[in-house]
């Protein structure tokens, strides 16, 4: 299989050796969330707002917002990769859209599922500086070759990770989706 590479400061870094897939379970995710919450507590850091990176960081961000009892949760959309199980890179740096901050904060926790190249975290963090004085970062896992600092993470990985909310290629092989989805309604239909 072809290795995915990232150029970072004139160095080629192999991100995923892709010899295997690492499937995380919901149990693994819960362990990671509890670990991150414990570390935040140990550091006496309670963010005013949690910023979740769409799509992969949304579920961890929501879970952390519940555990930490933080109601201010905002999202940012970051597009880095195309579609598919082994997605192709779309751009040199992520396209950042829709940062939904409507006020300024002193501190925030930026949450994503994984720090691969670190590009998404770096780009989003730089965009948040206009509205947030201090931003710390959290991911469930971090690639061992990721060159950036991540404040809170659960495990370091070297292979491609499939999270429980993602659809694996094996699942796609068994799914047949209709061309259009029926509209859902809350009204009872007439007999």
ABEGO torsion letter per residue (X at the ends): XBBBBBBBGGBBBBABAGABBBBBBAAAAAAAAAAAAAAAAAAGBBBABBBBBOAAAAAAAAAAAAAAGBABBBBBBBBABBBEABBBBABABBBBBGBABABBBABBBBBBABBBAGAAAAAAAAAAAAABABBBBBBABBBAABABBBABBABBBABBBBBAABBBAAAAAABBBBABBBBBBABBBBX
